[in-house]
C-alpha cells in the first residue's frame, strides 16, 4: 500500500517548487495522523525541507539484520533518528503528542544541520556558537549536532525558550530561519489537535 504523499508549497505560491514528503505508518500512531504531521511540517519555511523524502512511524525501533529487519523492544527508549543516506526521519513510540512533536522537530533539526546548512554555517555553529553558551538541554550537551537539534526544536515549539542563550537564538533566527519566521501559531494549533487555518491548509495537498 502506497504511503500518503503530501505536497507542501510555500505560502502564497501556486505550488511550484513544492516539497513532496511521504508519510508512513502514522495511521497506527496514537498521537497524530498523517495529515497532522504534514500540517506541522508545513509550518516550517520550505527551504528547511528541501531533500527530505519521508517521515516514518514505527512503534518499535527496527534495526537491520543479516537477512531481515529485527524488532528490538529493549530499545524502546529510542524515540527517533534521522537516516542521512535515505533522507528519512524515523519516529518510534512516544508517550505523548508533545513528545512525538518534539522528537519530530529534533530529527528535522538533524536534517537541517547535515543537509541544509552550508559548511561555513556548520563550522560557525561548531566552533563559535556551540561552545560559547551552555547546551540547550542535558541531551544536547553530548555534541554540537545534538545541541543544534535541541535548539531547533526548542525554537519552534517553545518561542522564547532560547532567550537565555542569545547566540543560539540569533543563529536560529538569522541563519537557520533566514529571517522568515516559522508559523508558531499554526504549529500550536496542530499540536493541540485543532484544524489548520485556511492559509496553512492551502499549502497542503495530499496527492497519493
PAMI-349016 format. One record per residue (C-alpha): residue number from 1; x, y, z; residue in three letters. Coordinates in pm, whole numbers, plus 50000, padded with zeros to 5 digits. Layout:
! residues N
{NUM {X Y Z} ALA}
...
! end
This chain:
! residues 208
{1 {50000 50000 50000} UNK}
{2 {50140 50335 49897} UNK}
{3 {50222 50589 50164} UNK}
{4 {50028 50915 50155} UNK}
{5 {50243 51182 49996} UNK}
{6 {50189 51546 50079} UNK}
{7 {50287 51837 49862} UNK}
{8 {50389 52132 50078} UNK}
{9 {50403 52461 49893} UNK}
{10 {50546 52793 50003} UNK}
{11 {50295 53040 50142} UNK}
{12 {50135 53237 49861} UNK}
{13 {50282 53018 49586} UNK}
{14 {50097 52829 49317} UNK}
{15 {50262 52504 49417} UNK}
{16 {50574 52549 49209} UNK}
{17 {50891 52420 49374} UNK}
{18 {50678 52245 49636} UNK}
{19 {50822 51982 49869} UNK}
{20 {50689 51625 49840} UNK}
{21 {50715 51414 50155} UNK}
{22 {50593 51057 50208} UNK}
{23 {50443 50976 50549} UNK}
{24 {50447 50611 50655} UNK}
{25 {50284 50433 50947} UNK}
{26 {50101 50722 51112} UNK}
{27 {49763 50550 51088} UNK}
{28 {49897 50332 51371} UNK}
{29 {50023 50630 51569} UNK}
{30 {49803 50708 51873} UNK}
{31 {49903 51075 51883} UNK}
{32 {49900 51206 51526} UNK}
{33 {49754 51103 51192} UNK}
{34 {49937 51170 50863} UNK}
{35 {49757 51498 50796} UNK}
{36 {49860 51634 51134} UNK}
{37 {50227 51554 51069} UNK}
{38 {50206 51715 50724} UNK}
{39 {50040 52025 50869} UNK}
{40 {50312 52054 51134} UNK}
{41 {50587 52029 50872} UNK}
{42 {50409 52291 50662} UNK}
{43 {50465 52540 50945} UNK}
{44 {50836 52544 50856} UNK}
{45 {50993 52763 50590} UNK}
{46 {51003 52544 50275} UNK}
{47 {51382 52569 50231} UNK}
{48 {51428 52368 50551} UNK}
{49 {51251 52067 50398} UNK}
{50 {51426 52053 50061} UNK}
{51 {51553 51699 50012} UNK}
{52 {51358 51537 50296} UNK}
{53 {51199 51230 50136} UNK}
{54 {50991 51065 50405} UNK}
{55 {50889 51054 50770} UNK}
{56 {50806 50710 50912} UNK}
{57 {50642 50593 51231} UNK}
{58 {50726 50257 51390} UNK}
{59 {50601 50166 51735} UNK}
{60 {50916 49959 51795} UNK}
{61 {51257 50057 51656} UNK}
{62 {51387 49848 51367} UNK}
{63 {51748 49752 51312} UNK}
{64 {51876 49577 51000} UNK}
{65 {51979 49214 51046} UNK}
{66 {52171 48996 50801} UNK}
{67 {51861 48890 50611} UNK}
{68 {51571 49078 50768} UNK}
{69 {51476 49368 50989} UNK}
{70 {51488 49295 51360} UNK}
{71 {51248 49441 51614} UNK}
{72 {51420 49514 51942} UNK}
{73 {51170 49603 52218} UNK}
{74 {51455 49670 52458} UNK}
{75 {51545 49978 52252} UNK}
{76 {51207 50142 52311} UNK}
{77 {51381 50438 52478} UNK}
{78 {51497 50542 52131} UNK}
{79 {51232 50792 52021} UNK}
{80 {51357 50866 51672} UNK}
{81 {51651 50908 51437} UNK}
{82 {51747 51072 51111} UNK}
{83 {51892 50848 50841} UNK}
{84 {52124 51059 50631} UNK}
{85 {52164 50805 50348} UNK}
{86 {51791 50786 50271} UNK}
{87 {51694 51137 50388} UNK}
{88 {51432 50976 50612} UNK}
{89 {51316 51059 50962} UNK}
{90 {51209 50763 51176} UNK}
{91 {50985 50812 51479} UNK}
{92 {50906 50549 51741} UNK}
{93 {50662 50511 52029} UNK}
{94 {50632 50835 52225} UNK}
{95 {50431 50869 52542} UNK}
{96 {50252 51192 52447} UNK}
{97 {50173 51408 52145} UNK}
{98 {50412 51676 52274} UNK}
{99 {50692 51419 52297} UNK}
{100 {50615 51300 51945} UNK}
{101 {50637 51651 51800} UNK}
{102 {50946 51739 51999} UNK}
{103 {51111 51423 51864} UNK}
{104 {50993 51503 51510} UNK}
{105 {51143 51852 51512} UNK}
{106 {51460 51734 51689} UNK}
{107 {51513 51496 51396} UNK}
{108 {51421 51767 51144} UNK}
{109 {51690 51969 51319} UNK}
{110 {51940 51695 51238} UNK}
{111 {51825 51703 50876} UNK}
{112 {51874 52079 50861} UNK}
{113 {52214 52054 51029} UNK}
{114 {52352 51789 50794} UNK}
{115 {52168 51873 50472} UNK}
{116 {52063 52239 50469} UNK}
{117 {52337 52431 50650} UNK}
{118 {52639 52526 50442} UNK}
{119 {52981 52406 50553} UNK}
{120 {53060 52761 50666} UNK}
{121 {52740 52784 50873} UNK}
{122 {52801 52446 51031} UNK}
{123 {53158 52544 51118} UNK}
{124 {53026 52865 51274} UNK}
{125 {52791 52664 51496} UNK}
{126 {53057 52411 51595} UNK}
{127 {53344 52650 51663} UNK}
{128 {53169 52965 51783} UNK}
{129 {52807 52924 51886} UNK}
{130 {52804 52580 52048} UNK}
{131 {53099 52634 52283} UNK}
{132 {53003 52991 52374} UNK}
{133 {52693 52902 52576} UNK}
{134 {52554 52614 52784} UNK}
{135 {52379 52337 52595} UNK}
{136 {52007 52375 52542} UNK}
{137 {51945 52051 52733} UNK}
{138 {52134 51772 52901} UNK}
{139 {52091 51562 52588} UNK}
{140 {52221 51847 52374} UNK}
{141 {52543 51857 52575} UNK}
{142 {52653 51534 52405} UNK}
{143 {52788 51715 52098} UNK}
{144 {52732 52011 51867} UNK}
{145 {52492 51825 51638} UNK}
{146 {52264 51720 51924} UNK}
{147 {52269 52069 52071} UNK}
{148 {52170 52213 51735} UNK}
{149 {51879 51968 51706} UNK}
{150 {51765 52055 52058} UNK}
{151 {51793 52427 51985} UNK}
{152 {51598 52386 51660} UNK}
{153 {51311 52200 51830} UNK}
{154 {51304 52445 52122} UNK}
{155 {51299 52747 51890} UNK}
{156 {51000 52603 51704} UNK}
{157 {50791 52459 51983} UNK}
{158 {50864 52695 52268} UNK}
{159 {50913 53050 52133} UNK}
{160 {51127 53249 52373} UNK}
{161 {51286 52940 52529} UNK}
{162 {51627 53043 52390} UNK}
{163 {51612 53392 52541} UNK}
{164 {51880 53294 52792} UNK}
{165 {52104 53170 52510} UNK}
{166 {52129 53479 52287} UNK}
{167 {52398 53347 52049} UNK}
{168 {52192 53037 51974} UNK}
{169 {51873 53239 51942} UNK}
{170 {52040 53475 51692} UNK}
{171 {52181 53183 51493} UNK}
{172 {51838 53022 51470} UNK}
{173 {51655 53342 51376} UNK}
{174 {51910 53492 51140} UNK}
{175 {52079 53195 50976} UNK}
{176 {51868 52882 51014} UNK}
{177 {51537 53056 50951} UNK}
{178 {51692 53331 50736} UNK}
{179 {51471 53593 50890} UNK}
{180 {51149 53414 50789} UNK}
{181 {50954 53322 51099} UNK}
{182 {50804 52979 51145} UNK}
{183 {50428 52959 51180} UNK}
{184 {50430 52920 51559} UNK}
{185 {50057 52982 51591} UNK}
{186 {49973 52727 51324} UNK}
{187 {50206 52475 51484} UNK}
{188 {50048 52533 51824} UNK}
{189 {49703 52466 51676} UNK}
{190 {49823 52147 51508} UNK}
{191 {49975 52018 51830} UNK}
{192 {49651 52087 52014} UNK}
{193 {49458 51886 51757} UNK}
{194 {49282 52191 51612} UNK}
{195 {49207 52236 51245} UNK}
{196 {49474 52405 51038} UNK}
{197 {49390 52762 50942} UNK}
{198 {49296 52843 50584} UNK}
{199 {49636 52974 50481} UNK}
{200 {49813 52665 50617} UNK}
{201 {49558 52431 50458} UNK}
{202 {49619 52590 50117} UNK}
{203 {49984 52486 50140} UNK}
{204 {49895 52118 50183} UNK}
{205 {49791 51885 49905} UNK}
{206 {49768 51510 49953} UNK}
{207 {49801 51354 49611} UNK}
{208 {49866 50982 49670} UNK}
! end
